[in-house]
């Protein structure tokens, strides 16, 4: 089954290096171990990927992003895990707006602003590591400029 989904790598520019918001999803026995991940989720019927990304950011972090804050990392890629499971991903990056992180405790039990250099080591899912590899240069670029690249997604 091909499930459309979004992923958003949110950064906070800091002098020494950008930091990236990772959310901790607790273990779901029999389903998956605990893991760190970016904001992510499914695209609902009738939503376009940008609308889904903005909704997921709001639901999972409490942050409100305008559409122009999103920089496109990957417009449309399919990741196949097995014969029964595949994800169609749309991946974005954005500079965090002012505000506190407010978690949806049904999905995540903690968050961390992690130094960009440490993100890859914290990610246990191969799909997250692959998307971070693509997102990292964009995250560093938008963090250095202090804002997302306008018109890029």
Secondary structure, 3 states (H helix, E strand, C coil): CEEEEEEEEEEECCCCCCEEEEEEECCECCCECCEEECEEEECCCCCCHHHHHHHHHHHHHCCCCCHHHCEEEEEEEEEEEECCEEEEEEEEEEECCCCCCCCCCCCCCEEEEEEHHHHHHHCCCHHHHHHHHHHHHHHHHHHHHCCCCCCCC
